[in-house]
């Protein structure tokens, strides 16, 4: 046996994640499947993707948000938002205005409002898939739990970032 063969782990490890019962994996798989379905349908019907939809959706809720605010709201990198903003501006679906201290508030155009209304049912279909097997009380409980978990995950990320920054000093 050569040296490389001696360093290779040929058998499964004894202590591993049970993929059928590891909740973060199951949530990620469900999310990925829903996003893939949504993105595929949005691209097919409108030539826009999920990130473009997310920007449109945020501006429908929060007219005047900047790219930074959109990025924070949907939890994606600002570069992703910037790419979508450029696409949406180019398509005449949103406009950028001049705001205080160099900010660039964004607004849907009339065409953007129509696009929002056309895209909304595709996104809501994902919601229907998730909630189809739940009672109204279970939906309320699930949403409450997910919101609490998001707060915990964000707090952990902040703590880990602070720890990493202090260790780098």
Secondary structure, 3 states (H helix, E strand, C coil): CCHHHHHCCCCCCCCCCCCCCCHHHHHHHHHHHHHHHHHHHHHHHHCCCHHHHHHHHHHHHCCCCCHHHHHHHHCCCHHHHHHHHHHHHHCCCEEECCCHHHCCCEEECHHHHHHHHHHHHHHHHHHHHHHCCCCHHHHHHHHHHHHHHHHHHHHHHHHHHHHHHHHHC
